[in-house]
Amino acid sequence: MPTIAIDNCTIHYRMSKWASADTPAAICLHGSGADSVVWGYQVSRLSKQIRIIAPDLPGHGQSEGEALDSAEAYALWFNRFAQALELDTFFLMGHSFGGAIVQEYARLHPEKLKGIILIATGTVFKLSNVYRELHANGIDVENLHSAEIPHSIRQGYAILKKVSGPLLHADLMAAGCFDSTPWIASVQVPALVLWGNADFITPRELPEALAQALPQASFQIIEGSGHVLMVEAPKPFNTAVAEFISSWQS
């Protein structure tokens, strides 16, 4: 993996090997507790059409540094990453909490974006809000009555418990603070919002409301996919991404 130094930390990132310099660039931001490996199908299978660049965020994967405490902080960090790679304009794609970072970046630097792709994300994170509240109060979701938390949230929380760790915890706490509702309608950037209809982490109403709030957005459902669409349904996902980028690259 290539590396670059930002804030005295070595940052690792994946990049398409076969894309030429004149192909559109799309930077991919992973979600909570993950790293750039989740974009493997995009780096390898879209490489002739799109210059895919997927960093490990600070403290994630092989990148040095520590996890940051908000989507806005990651957006500010990401601007330094884009500047270090000398990228003037590009497409920006984010999964789950990575989608929150994309929204923040689109608010701060819309002039740099040709378009954004938001995957399994929303203006808020219901599961992360629940997670944050439960951990703040030392409550275990398994001890709550089913009527107190929706079934889909309980399923998502159970999945997170299986992979829980300090890094995931830090990211979920940051996601729990995120709310783009007051300003998302001001983001004048072409957008594609994707959601899998078997997603127990992000309920449909969240990405759907996000698409409705964005002035230039379309909402697309990937059938049979869960939360990590780019891994679980790479072919329809890549098709949707390639079509969106092709329509807005000029």
Backbone as JSON, one array per atom type, in Angstrom:
{
  "sequence": "MPTIAIDNCTIHYRMSKWASADTPAAICLHGSGADSVVWGYQVSRLSKQIRIIAPDLPGHGQSEGEALDSAEAYALWFNRFAQALELDTFFLMGHSFGGAIVQEYARLHPEKLKGIILIATGTVFKLSNVYRELHANGIDVENLHSAEIPHSIRQGYAILKKVSGPLLHADLMAAGCFDSTPWIASVQVPALVLWGNADFITPRELPEALAQALPQASFQIIEGSGHVLMVEAPKPFNTAVAEFISSWQS",
  "N": [[0.84, -1.2, 0.0], [0.53, 2.25, -0.82], [1.89, 5.15, 0.89], [1.49, 8.21, 2.8], [2.53, 11.18, 4.46], [0.86, 12.81, 7.03], [0.27, 15.31, 9.32], [2.52, 14.46, 10.75], [2.12, 11.75, 10.85], [2.09, 8.49, 9.46], [0.12, 7.65, 6.79], [-1.72, 5.12, 5.36], [-2.94, 4.02, 2.2], [-5.14, 2.63, -0.29], [-5.03, 2.21, -3.86], [-6.22, 2.39, -7.2], [-4.62, 0.43, -9.66], [-4.58, 0.43, -12.42], [-5.8, 2.62, -13.51], [-5.81, 5.5, -15.59], [-4.32, 8.79, -15.68], [-6.23, 10.58, -16.55], [-8.7, 9.59, -15.87], [-11.7, 9.78, -13.87], [-11.37, 10.63, -10.4], [-12.17, 8.94, -7.42], [-12.63, 9.07, -4.06], [-12.71, 6.93, -1.28], [-14.26, 6.48, 1.79], [-14.12, 4.6, 4.67], [-16.25, 2.97, 7.18], [-17.25, 2.89, 10.68], [-14.84, 1.51, 12.86], [-13.63, 0.08, 10.84], [-11.52, -0.44, 7.9], [-9.6, 0.38, 4.93], [-9.78, -1.99, 3.51], [-12.34, -2.8, 2.97], [-13.04, -1.71, 0.58], [-12.03, -3.25, -1.42], [-13.15, -4.61, -3.67], [-13.9, -2.47, -5.24], [-11.51, -1.08, -5.72], [-10.17, -3.0, -7.25], [-11.98, -3.77, -9.31], [-13.12, -1.57, -10.5], [-11.08, -0.21, -11.55], [-10.25, 0.41, -14.17], [-12.04, 2.23, -15.05], [-12.37, 4.18, -13.11], [-10.41, 6.11, -10.91], [-9.78, 4.84, -8.07], [-9.34, 5.68, -4.71], [-8.55, 4.82, -1.5], [-8.28, 5.55, 1.72], [-6.87, 4.41, 4.86], [-8.32, 5.6, 7.67], [-7.13, 7.9, 10.24], [-5.5, 6.11, 12.83], [-6.76, 3.77, 12.14], [-6.77, 0.56, 10.52], [-3.74, 0.28, 8.86], [-2.83, 2.81, 9.29], [-1.17, 5.41, 11.08], [-1.59, 7.33, 14.16], [-4.45, 8.59, 16.05], [-7.89, 7.68, 16.62], [-10.37, 10.05, 15.71], [-12.67, 12.48, 17.2], [-15.08, 13.27, 16.05], [-17.23, 13.58, 13.14], [-16.79, 15.93, 11.77], [-14.16, 16.6, 12.54], [-12.79, 14.5, 11.27], [-13.38, 15.22, 8.63], [-11.98, 17.61, 8.35], [-9.41, 16.6, 8.66], [-9.39, 14.95, 6.4], [-9.38, 16.82, 4.34], [-6.76, 17.7, 4.39], [-5.54, 15.36, 3.6], [-6.48, 15.09, 0.93], [-5.34, 17.38, -0.17], [-2.64, 16.76, 0.15], [-2.38, 14.74, -1.71], [-2.67, 16.2, -3.93], [-5.15, 16.62, -5.17], [-7.54, 18.27, -6.92], [-10.3, 18.38, -7.71], [-12.86, 15.94, -7.2], [-14.71, 12.84, -6.84], [-16.48, 11.79, -3.94], [-16.89, 9.21, -1.66], [-18.68, 7.55, 0.89], [-19.08, 5.17, 3.5], [-21.51, 4.3, 5.87], [-20.53, 5.57, 8.94], [-18.49, 6.81, 7.58], [-19.96, 8.05, 5.62], [-21.04, 10.16, 7.04], [-18.76, 11.71, 7.4], [-18.31, 12.39, 4.75], [-20.58, 13.99, 4.28], [-20.04, 16.14, 6.01], [-17.69, 17.09, 4.83], [-18.69, 17.87, 2.34], [-20.26, 19.98, 3.13], [-18.31, 21.76, 4.02], [-16.46, 22.04, 1.88], [-17.73, 22.23, -0.83], [-17.01, 23.06, -3.38], [-14.94, 21.48, -4.23], [-15.92, 19.08, -4.96], [-17.15, 16.77, -7.31], [-19.23, 15.11, -7.07], [-21.09, 13.16, -4.65], [-21.26, 10.02, -2.97], [-23.27, 8.27, -0.9], [-23.49, 5.8, 1.45], [-25.48, 3.5, 3.08], [-26.15, 5.26, 5.23], [-27.11, 8.24, 7.1], [-28.72, 11.35, 8.12], [-28.55, 11.31, 10.8], [-27.54, 8.86, 13.28], [-29.2, 6.26, 14.34], [-28.65, 3.8, 15.65], [-26.08, 4.26, 16.64], [-26.63, 6.37, 18.36], [-28.19, 5.04, 20.27], [-26.31, 3.17, 21.15], [-24.39, 4.92, 22.22], [-25.84, 6.09, 24.33], [-26.49, 3.84, 25.9], [-23.93, 2.91, 26.66], [-22.96, 5.14, 27.98], [-24.53, 5.1, 30.22], [-24.05, 2.66, 31.27], [-25.63, 0.42, 30.56], [-26.9, -2.71, 29.5], [-28.1, -3.82, 26.46], [-29.34, -6.27, 26.25], [-30.67, -6.62, 28.58], [-32.89, -5.09, 28.43], [-36.39, -4.62, 27.8], [-38.05, -5.85, 24.87], [-39.81, -4.04, 23.76], [-38.75, -1.6, 24.3], [-36.65, -0.97, 22.62], [-36.46, -0.92, 19.13], [-36.79, -3.87, 17.05], [-35.03, -4.08, 14.82], [-32.96, -2.39, 15.6], [-32.02, -3.73, 17.84], [-31.06, -6.05, 16.63], [-28.99, -4.99, 15.05], [-27.36, -3.93, 17.06], [-26.58, -6.27, 18.34], [-24.96, -7.38, 16.38], [-22.87, -5.52, 16.35], [-21.82, -5.92, 18.91], [-20.47, -8.31, 18.62], [-18.19, -7.64, 17.28], [-17.0, -5.71, 18.74], [-14.75, -3.24, 20.06], [-12.06, -1.06, 21.25], [-11.56, 0.84, 19.16], [-13.81, 0.69, 17.45], [-15.71, 1.4, 19.33], [-14.95, 4.1, 19.86], [-15.47, 5.25, 17.35], [-18.23, 4.82, 17.09], [-19.2, 6.33, 19.18], [-18.5, 8.85, 18.26], [-20.1, 8.92, 15.98], [-22.57, 8.93, 17.19], [-22.86, 11.52, 17.99], [-23.3, 12.91, 15.72], [-25.21, 14.99, 13.55], [-26.66, 16.07, 10.8], [-28.97, 17.28, 10.1], [-29.77, 20.07, 10.49], [-28.43, 21.47, 8.43], [-28.12, 20.01, 6.04], [-29.7, 20.34, 3.74], [-28.6, 22.47, 2.46], [-26.46, 21.63, 1.02], [-25.25, 21.7, -2.0], [-24.56, 19.6, -4.01], [-24.2, 17.08, -6.47], [-25.64, 13.92, -5.71], [-25.67, 10.47, -4.76], [-27.53, 8.15, -3.03], [-27.24, 5.14, -1.42], [-28.64, 2.04, -0.34], [-29.0, -1.11, 1.31], [-31.5, -3.59, 1.24], [-31.5, -5.48, 3.24], [-30.39, -4.49, 5.47], [-29.65, -4.27, 8.8], [-28.44, -2.5, 10.43], [-28.64, 0.19, 9.61], [-31.66, 1.67, 9.39], [-34.12, 1.86, 6.75], [-35.48, 4.35, 6.59], [-33.64, 6.31, 7.28], [-31.44, 6.68, 5.26], [-33.19, 7.22, 3.17], [-34.54, 9.56, 3.96], [-32.33, 11.22, 4.01], [-31.66, 11.36, 1.27], [-33.93, 12.67, 0.35], [-33.63, 15.12, 1.57], [-31.33, 16.23, 0.47], [-30.62, 18.46, -2.16], [-29.89, 17.61, -4.78], [-30.14, 14.77, -5.13], [-30.41, 11.2, -5.6], [-32.09, 8.17, -4.7], [-31.27, 4.84, -4.19], [-31.96, 1.38, -4.02], [-30.24, -1.53, -3.13], [-30.92, -4.71, -3.76], [-31.19, -7.46, -1.53], [-28.85, -7.04, -0.12], [-26.9, -6.44, 2.82], [-25.62, -4.34, 5.41], [-23.0, -3.68, 4.54], [-22.64, -2.86, 1.65], [-20.85, -2.64, -0.54], [-19.21, -4.79, -0.28], [-20.9, -7.0, 0.06], [-22.61, -6.96, -2.14], [-21.11, -6.5, -4.66], [-21.23, -6.29, -7.53], [-23.82, -5.08, -8.43], [-23.52, -2.8, -6.88], [-21.11, -1.61, -7.83], [-21.91, -1.09, -10.43], [-23.92, 0.84, -10.05], [-22.38, 2.9, -8.92], [-20.5, 3.43, -10.99], [-22.21, 4.29, -13.04], [-23.3, 6.62, -11.91], [-21.0, 8.23, -11.55], [-20.13, 8.44, -14.19], [-22.19, 9.97, -15.26], [-21.79, 12.44, -14.14], [-19.16, 13.26, -14.44], [-18.06, 15.11, -16.24]],
  "CA": [[0.0, 0.0, 0.0], [1.28, 3.51, -0.76], [1.73, 5.92, 2.13], [1.72, 9.64, 2.75], [2.64, 11.71, 5.81], [-0.06, 13.9, 7.38], [0.38, 15.63, 10.75], [3.6, 13.63, 11.29], [1.68, 10.36, 10.93], [2.08, 7.78, 8.18], [-1.23, 7.24, 6.41], [-1.75, 4.12, 4.29], [-4.14, 4.06, 1.36], [-5.18, 1.76, -1.46], [-5.29, 2.98, -5.05], [-6.32, 1.62, -8.43], [-3.33, 0.29, -10.33], [-4.66, 0.5, -13.87], [-6.47, 3.84, -13.95], [-4.94, 6.52, -16.16], [-4.41, 10.07, -14.99], [-7.4, 11.35, -16.98], [-9.94, 8.99, -15.39], [-12.18, 10.49, -12.68], [-10.93, 10.11, -9.11], [-13.18, 8.76, -6.38], [-12.02, 8.71, -2.78], [-13.65, 6.11, -0.53], [-14.04, 6.54, 3.23], [-14.73, 3.46, 5.35], [-17.08, 3.27, 8.33], [-16.79, 2.7, 12.06], [-14.05, 0.34, 13.22], [-13.18, -0.64, 9.64], [-10.38, 0.16, 7.22], [-9.78, 0.46, 3.48], [-9.95, -3.31, 2.89], [-13.74, -2.98, 2.56], [-13.18, -1.2, -0.78], [-11.22, -4.07, -2.3], [-13.84, -4.88, -4.94], [-13.93, -1.26, -6.03], [-10.14, -0.82, -6.16], [-9.77, -3.97, -8.28], [-12.92, -3.98, -10.41], [-13.47, -0.3, -11.15], [-9.81, 0.47, -11.74], [-10.07, 0.9, -15.54], [-12.99, 3.31, -15.28], [-12.32, 5.18, -12.05], [-9.2, 6.07, -10.07], [-10.26, 4.66, -6.7], [-8.36, 5.92, -3.65], [-9.22, 4.45, -0.26], [-7.35, 5.63, 2.85], [-7.15, 4.01, 6.24], [-8.43, 6.81, 8.46], [-6.16, 7.91, 11.35], [-5.7, 5.11, 13.87], [-7.47, 2.62, 11.58], [-5.98, -0.24, 9.6], [-2.29, 0.44, 9.01], [-2.48, 4.21, 9.47], [-0.79, 5.86, 12.41], [-2.45, 8.34, 14.74], [-5.55, 8.14, 16.91], [-9.24, 7.94, 16.14], [-10.84, 11.41, 16.01], [-13.88, 12.44, 18.02], [-16.28, 13.73, 15.35], [-17.18, 13.54, 11.68], [-16.19, 17.19, 11.32], [-12.71, 16.48, 12.72], [-12.3, 13.65, 10.18], [-13.49, 15.98, 7.39], [-10.85, 18.53, 8.33], [-8.24, 15.77, 8.37], [-9.46, 14.48, 5.02], [-8.99, 17.9, 3.44], [-5.31, 17.67, 4.32], [-5.2, 14.18, 2.81], [-6.73, 15.42, -0.48], [-4.32, 18.36, -0.56], [-1.35, 16.06, 0.07], [-2.38, 13.98, -2.96], [-2.82, 17.19, -4.99], [-6.42, 16.41, -5.85], [-8.29, 19.52, -6.94], [-11.72, 18.02, -7.68], [-12.99, 14.48, -7.16], [-15.92, 12.27, -6.24], [-16.22, 11.33, -2.58], [-17.82, 8.13, -1.33], [-18.52, 7.17, 2.28], [-19.95, 4.12, 4.01], [-21.94, 4.41, 7.25], [-19.95, 6.78, 9.53], [-17.76, 7.48, 6.5], [-20.93, 8.92, 4.96], [-21.13, 11.38, 7.85], [-17.57, 12.49, 7.07], [-18.56, 12.94, 3.42], [-21.54, 15.09, 4.42], [-19.33, 17.27, 6.61], [-16.77, 17.64, 3.84], [-19.5, 18.54, 1.33], [-20.67, 21.25, 3.74], [-17.15, 22.65, 4.15], [-15.74, 22.24, 0.61], [-18.52, 21.74, -1.98], [-16.36, 23.43, -4.63], [-13.96, 20.46, -4.6], [-16.61, 17.81, -5.2], [-17.95, 16.55, -8.51], [-20.4, 14.38, -6.62], [-20.89, 12.35, -3.46], [-22.01, 8.76, -2.89], [-23.51, 8.03, 0.52], [-23.86, 4.39, 1.52], [-25.95, 3.01, 4.39], [-25.91, 6.35, 6.16], [-28.22, 9.17, 7.22], [-28.39, 12.63, 8.76], [-28.23, 10.9, 12.17], [-27.3, 7.43, 13.4], [-30.04, 5.77, 15.44], [-27.97, 2.75, 16.41], [-24.98, 4.87, 17.37], [-27.22, 7.12, 19.47], [-28.56, 4.04, 21.29], [-25.03, 2.65, 21.67], [-23.78, 5.96, 23.04], [-26.61, 6.23, 25.56], [-26.34, 2.64, 26.72], [-22.59, 2.86, 27.24], [-22.83, 6.26, 28.92], [-25.26, 4.77, 31.44], [-23.68, 1.32, 31.71], [-26.79, -0.46, 30.39], [-26.76, -3.75, 28.48], [-29.33, -3.89, 25.69], [-29.97, -7.57, 26.45], [-31.49, -6.56, 29.78], [-34.05, -4.23, 28.18], [-37.54, -5.27, 27.17], [-38.04, -5.66, 23.42], [-40.61, -2.88, 23.4], [-38.0, -0.37, 24.56], [-35.77, -0.75, 21.48], [-36.97, -1.64, 17.95], [-36.14, -5.14, 16.75], [-33.91, -3.87, 13.91], [-31.87, -1.8, 16.37], [-31.48, -4.8, 18.68], [-30.27, -6.92, 15.75], [-27.77, -4.27, 14.71], [-26.53, -3.83, 18.26], [-26.02, -7.6, 18.56], [-23.87, -7.53, 15.42], [-21.75, -4.69, 16.81], [-21.22, -6.52, 20.1], [-19.6, -9.4, 18.21], [-16.94, -7.09, 16.76], [-16.71, -4.51, 19.53], [-13.38, -2.98, 20.49], [-11.87, 0.36, 21.54], [-11.65, 1.67, 17.97], [-15.21, 0.73, 17.07], [-16.4, 2.18, 20.36], [-14.66, 5.51, 19.64], [-16.17, 5.68, 16.15], [-19.67, 4.84, 17.35], [-19.46, 7.48, 20.04], [-18.45, 10.02, 17.38], [-21.3, 8.88, 15.13], [-23.72, 9.25, 18.03], [-22.93, 12.98, 18.12], [-23.49, 13.51, 14.4], [-26.56, 15.37, 13.11], [-26.57, 17.04, 9.7], [-30.32, 17.75, 9.79], [-29.95, 21.52, 10.36], [-27.76, 22.09, 7.29], [-27.89, 19.13, 4.88], [-30.41, 20.84, 2.56], [-27.79, 23.52, 1.83], [-25.36, 20.99, 0.29], [-25.59, 21.71, -3.43], [-23.64, 18.71, -4.7], [-24.87, 15.86, -6.95], [-25.48, 12.85, -4.72], [-26.33, 9.17, -4.88], [-27.67, 7.52, -1.72], [-27.45, 3.69, -1.61], [-29.03, 1.28, 0.86], [-29.34, -2.51, 1.08], [-32.79, -3.86, 1.92], [-31.32, -6.42, 4.35], [-29.52, -3.77, 6.41], [-30.19, -4.17, 10.16], [-27.71, -1.46, 11.14], [-29.21, 1.47, 9.21], [-33.03, 1.53, 8.89], [-34.36, 2.5, 5.46], [-35.94, 5.73, 6.67], [-32.51, 7.24, 7.43], [-30.9, 7.09, 3.95], [-34.25, 7.77, 2.32], [-34.72, 10.95, 4.38], [-31.13, 11.93, 3.57], [-31.81, 11.62, -0.16], [-34.99, 13.66, 0.17], [-33.17, 16.41, 2.07], [-30.31, 16.76, -0.43], [-31.27, 19.05, -3.33], [-29.57, 16.95, -6.05], [-29.85, 13.37, -4.78], [-31.29, 10.09, -5.94], [-32.03, 7.08, -3.72], [-31.29, 3.55, -4.88], [-31.92, 0.22, -3.13], [-29.55, -2.72, -3.62], [-31.7, -5.84, -3.24], [-30.52, -8.61, -0.94], [-27.6, -6.68, 0.53], [-26.96, -5.92, 4.16], [-25.05, -3.03, 5.7], [-21.74, -3.41, 3.82], [-23.08, -3.11, 0.28], [-19.75, -2.74, -1.5], [-18.64, -6.12, -0.11], [-21.95, -8.01, -0.05], [-23.23, -6.92, -3.48], [-20.18, -5.65, -5.4], [-21.58, -6.04, -8.93], [-24.79, -3.98, -8.56], [-22.96, -1.6, -6.25], [-20.16, -0.99, -8.75], [-22.67, -0.58, -11.57], [-24.56, 2.09, -9.62], [-21.33, 3.91, -8.74], [-19.94, 3.79, -12.3], [-23.21, 5.06, -13.79], [-23.4, 7.94, -11.3], [-19.79, 9.0, -11.85], [-20.13, 8.72, -15.62], [-23.17, 11.01, -15.57], [-21.41, 13.72, -13.54], [-17.71, 13.47, -14.46], [-17.62, 16.23, -17.08]],
  "C": [[0.87, 1.25, 0.0], [1.0, 4.24, 0.54], [1.98, 7.39, 1.86], [1.75, 10.15, 4.19], [1.69, 12.89, 6.0], [0.02, 14.09, 8.89], [1.41, 14.72, 11.44], [3.2, 12.18, 11.51], [1.69, 9.74, 9.53], [0.68, 7.24, 7.91], [-1.13, 6.28, 5.22], [-3.04, 4.27, 3.49], [-4.0, 3.09, 0.2], [-5.51, 2.62, -2.67], [-5.34, 2.07, -6.27], [-4.98, 1.59, -9.16], [-3.42, 0.62, -11.82], [-5.29, 1.78, -14.38], [-5.45, 4.84, -14.5], [-5.18, 7.85, -15.45], [-5.66, 10.86, -15.36], [-8.73, 10.71, -16.58], [-10.39, 9.71, -14.12], [-11.7, 9.82, -11.4], [-12.1, 10.03, -8.15], [-12.48, 8.29, -5.11], [-13.07, 8.05, -1.91], [-13.3, 6.11, 0.96], [-14.82, 5.43, 3.93], [-15.52, 3.91, 6.59], [-16.43, 2.92, 9.65], [-16.02, 1.4, 12.26], [-13.47, -0.43, 12.06], [-11.89, -0.04, 9.12], [-10.6, 0.02, 5.72], [-9.98, -0.88, 2.8], [-11.37, -3.51, 2.39], [-13.98, -2.48, 1.14], [-12.42, -2.03, -1.8], [-11.85, -4.34, -3.65], [-13.9, -3.64, -5.84], [-12.53, -0.92, -6.56], [-9.77, -1.73, -7.32], [-10.67, -3.96, -9.51], [-13.41, -2.7, -11.09], [-12.22, 0.43, -11.63], [-9.59, 1.0, -13.16], [-10.96, 2.09, -15.83], [-12.79, 4.48, -14.33], [-11.03, 5.0, -11.26], [-9.67, 6.04, -8.61], [-9.11, 4.87, -5.72], [-9.07, 5.7, -2.32], [-8.24, 4.49, 0.91], [-7.82, 4.85, 4.07], [-7.21, 5.29, 7.06], [-7.46, 6.76, 9.64], [-6.5, 6.9, 12.44], [-6.41, 3.85, 13.41], [-6.56, 1.86, 10.63], [-4.5, -0.08, 9.89], [-1.87, 1.89, 9.25], [-2.14, 4.54, 10.92], [-1.77, 6.93, 12.9], [-3.52, 7.74, 15.61], [-6.89, 8.46, 16.25], [-9.67, 9.34, 16.58], [-12.23, 11.35, 16.64], [-15.14, 12.94, 17.33], [-16.11, 13.59, 13.85], [-16.54, 14.81, 11.13], [-14.66, 17.14, 11.45], [-12.1, 15.61, 11.63], [-12.35, 14.39, 8.85], [-12.35, 16.97, 7.25], [-9.55, 17.79, 8.05], [-8.23, 15.35, 6.91], [-9.07, 15.58, 4.03], [-7.47, 17.96, 3.31], [-4.82, 16.47, 3.5], [-5.36, 14.48, 1.32], [-5.69, 16.41, -0.99], [-2.97, 17.69, -0.74], [-1.24, 15.25, -1.22], [-2.57, 14.88, -4.17], [-4.06, 16.93, -5.84], [-7.25, 17.69, -5.76], [-9.8, 19.28, -6.86], [-11.83, 16.5, -7.8], [-14.4, 14.11, -6.69], [-15.54, 11.75, -4.86], [-17.31, 10.37, -2.14], [-17.59, 7.71, 0.11], [-19.55, 6.15, 2.72], [-20.24, 4.33, 5.48], [-21.37, 5.68, 7.89], [-19.08, 7.53, 8.52], [-18.67, 8.4, 5.71], [-21.16, 10.21, 5.72], [-19.94, 12.3, 7.55], [-17.75, 13.15, 5.7], [-19.53, 14.12, 3.5], [-20.86, 16.33, 4.99], [-18.38, 17.92, 5.6], [-17.53, 18.39, 2.75], [-20.01, 19.88, 1.84], [-19.51, 22.25, 3.73], [-16.51, 23.01, 2.81], [-16.53, 21.72, -0.59], [-17.84, 22.01, -3.32], [-15.36, 22.38, -5.12], [-14.61, 19.16, -5.07], [-17.39, 17.81, -6.51], [-19.25, 15.84, -8.16], [-20.06, 13.57, -5.38], [-21.77, 11.11, -3.53], [-22.06, 8.37, -1.42], [-24.14, 6.66, 0.68], [-24.25, 4.0, 2.93], [-25.73, 4.04, 5.48], [-27.12, 7.28, 6.19], [-27.77, 10.49, 7.81], [-28.09, 12.43, 10.24], [-28.01, 9.4, 12.16], [-28.07, 6.9, 14.61], [-29.31, 4.74, 16.3], [-26.83, 3.33, 17.23], [-25.47, 5.71, 18.54], [-27.6, 6.19, 20.61], [-27.3, 3.52, 21.96], [-24.41, 3.65, 22.64], [-24.51, 6.11, 24.38], [-26.45, 5.04, 26.48], [-24.98, 2.59, 27.41], [-22.37, 3.99, 28.24], [-23.48, 5.94, 30.26], [-24.97, 3.36, 31.95], [-24.79, 0.3, 31.61], [-26.49, -1.47, 29.3], [-28.1, -3.91, 27.78], [-30.07, -5.2, 25.9], [-30.87, -7.59, 27.68], [-32.72, -5.68, 29.62], [-35.17, -5.03, 27.54], [-37.57, -4.93, 25.68], [-38.82, -4.42, 22.99], [-39.84, -1.57, 23.54], [-37.08, 0.01, 23.4], [-36.31, -1.55, 20.3], [-36.13, -2.88, 17.64], [-34.91, -4.95, 15.85], [-32.71, -3.29, 14.64], [-31.22, -2.86, 17.25], [-30.61, -5.75, 17.86], [-28.93, -6.26, 15.4], [-26.82, -4.18, 15.87], [-25.85, -5.18, 18.56], [-24.83, -7.85, 17.62], [-22.64, -6.75, 15.89], [-21.05, -5.3, 18.02], [-20.23, -7.62, 19.74], [-18.23, -8.89, 17.75], [-16.48, -5.87, 17.55], [-15.24, -4.45, 19.93], [-13.23, -1.5, 20.71], [-12.05, 1.28, 20.34], [-13.1, 1.81, 17.51], [-16.01, 1.57, 18.06], [-16.19, 3.68, 20.13], [-15.42, 6.04, 18.42], [-17.67, 5.78, 16.37], [-20.05, 6.0, 18.25], [-19.44, 8.77, 19.22], [-19.69, 10.08, 16.49], [-22.54, 9.27, 15.91], [-23.91, 10.74, 18.22], [-23.3, 13.66, 16.81], [-24.95, 13.82, 14.12], [-26.44, 16.46, 12.05], [-27.93, 17.64, 9.35], [-30.42, 19.26, 9.62], [-29.39, 22.13, 9.07], [-27.68, 21.26, 6.01], [-28.57, 19.65, 3.61], [-29.64, 21.93, 1.83], [-26.65, 22.94, 1.0], [-25.76, 20.83, -1.17], [-24.57, 20.91, -4.24], [-24.43, 17.51, -5.23], [-24.6, 14.69, -6.02], [-26.25, 11.6, -5.12], [-26.34, 8.55, -3.49], [-28.04, 6.06, -1.95], [-27.76, 3.02, -0.28], [-29.38, -0.14, 0.47], [-30.58, -2.89, 1.87], [-32.71, -4.95, 2.99], [-30.41, -5.81, 5.42], [-30.2, -3.62, 7.76], [-29.49, -3.1, 10.99], [-28.34, -0.09, 10.88], [-30.62, 1.26, 8.67], [-33.25, 2.34, 7.62], [-34.71, 3.97, 5.58], [-34.8, 6.74, 6.78], [-31.89, 7.63, 6.09], [-31.96, 7.68, 3.04], [-34.5, 9.24, 2.66], [-33.52, 11.8, 3.96], [-31.24, 12.31, 2.1], [-32.86, 12.69, -0.42], [-34.52, 15.05, 0.59], [-32.13, 17.05, 1.15], [-30.96, 17.27, -1.72], [-31.05, 18.31, -4.64], [-29.27, 15.47, -5.83], [-30.87, 12.41, -5.36], [-31.05, 8.97, -4.94], [-32.18, 5.76, -4.45], [-31.13, 2.42, -3.87], [-31.18, -0.92, -3.83], [-30.23, -3.93, -2.97], [-30.79, -6.94, -2.69], [-29.24, -8.3, -0.21], [-27.86, -6.17, 1.94], [-26.25, -4.59, 4.27], [-23.83, -2.68, 4.85], [-21.94, -3.72, 2.34], [-21.93, -3.38, -0.67], [-19.05, -4.09, -1.41], [-19.68, -7.2, -0.4], [-22.58, -8.08, -1.44], [-22.36, -6.08, -4.42], [-20.6, -5.34, -6.84], [-22.65, -4.95, -9.08], [-24.3, -2.69, -7.93], [-22.04, -0.88, -7.23], [-20.86, -0.41, -9.97], [-23.31, 0.76, -11.23], [-23.54, 3.22, -9.5], [-20.79, 4.38, -10.09], [-20.92, 4.63, -13.1], [-23.34, 6.48, -13.24], [-22.19, 8.8, -11.68], [-19.73, 9.37, -13.32], [-21.05, 9.88, -15.98], [-22.75, 12.39, -15.1], [-19.93, 14.06, -13.7], [-17.27, 14.67, -15.28], [-17.82, 17.57, -16.38]]
}
